[in-house]
Amino acid sequence: MKFLVKIKAYILRKITSKSSSDFDFHKTSNVLFFRYDRIGDMIISTPVFRELKKAKPNIKIFVLASKTNRVVLENNPYVDNVFINNKNNFFSDLLLLLKLRKLNLDVCVEFDHSVIPHAIFRLKIIKPKKIISVLKDGRYGVKANELKMYDVFSERKVNMHFRDIWLQTIKPFGVNPTSNHYDLFTSKKQEKIAASFLFKYSNKIKIGINLEGAVKGKKIKDIELENICKKLGNNCEDLQIILLSAPQNLERVKLLQEKMNLDYVVQSYKTNTILDVSALIRYMDIVITPDTSISHIASTYNKPTITIHENNQQSYKLFAPTSSLNRTVFSQSTNSLNGFSLDLLLKYCFELIDSIKK
């Protein structure tokens, strides 16, 4: 086993070696950001693109995104081009990577905070002049400073939120960020549909409840949802609950809503993209959600938010909601929402409702 680790360490050192470049970051004309993972990660990264573009408007900002999270950047004025990566099929991406190599990129920014082989291989093919990344832990006994392909590691202090960790990556360009708020750019059509749907509830406190996240185990169970809705309705007359769901779960949530048979609980219209649901959340008064991209959308619009999080403080600190009014209920499990306190969640709901009424 030790021999195998030594072999892996040797290979890692070899593939992350490169000849030095004296390129000056202040002369950068284009930057490619690696962000081909989840929707929530892309939302949290949006301050990076804005702050760099505002400080250096002549720099072309490119993003290597996933098919899933690319929609977050639709209509974003701070991003010049989005390329689609297929993380699970390296060879299908080879033509794209060679195309990116021909762009003769000045800088690549890789946001991963650990050693990721597929990112390393992509960087080797693209071959930018400089590479910036988040400070990484070692792997196979190889320390971060032995990964010679990375020219700069950004600062990562204890208890820093990921939005601030990722913002550190633009400091080599001489940029000191002035804001860390998120960006989402919904269309007028999306906002009109949302406003029209919610118009009939304009005199009520509108509470959006998202039932599940992208990760298995991050889910509000049906019986938990029913208890939340009934107890909220019994204690607050002037509220309207809107159930949010992914398109593929529309029918299941409809049946759940019909089974509850509560006139103050309705299902949202079909939201095909993350920007469709963003337009809806923009008009909510309170959002209740598992720890997922919905919490970051709510933070974008500074909506009072209650999140349900697995019992993992390290993860929470990195991805915590950033709305000025937010509460979090932790489950008893480290990898699911099992065992979270309904009573505490309801207590937080009533606190936020009282704050809104005042």
Beta strands, then each sheet from edge to edge (+ up, - down):
strand 1: 30-35
strand 2: 60-65
strand 3: 81-84
strand 4: 107-110
strand 5: 130-134
strand 6: 152-154
strand 7: 205-210
strand 8: 239-244
strand 9: 265-267
strand 10: 286-290
strand 11: 305-309
strand 12: 326-330
sheet 1: 3+ 2+ 1+ 4+ 5+ 6+
sheet 2: 9+ 8+ 7+ 10+ 11+ 12+
end
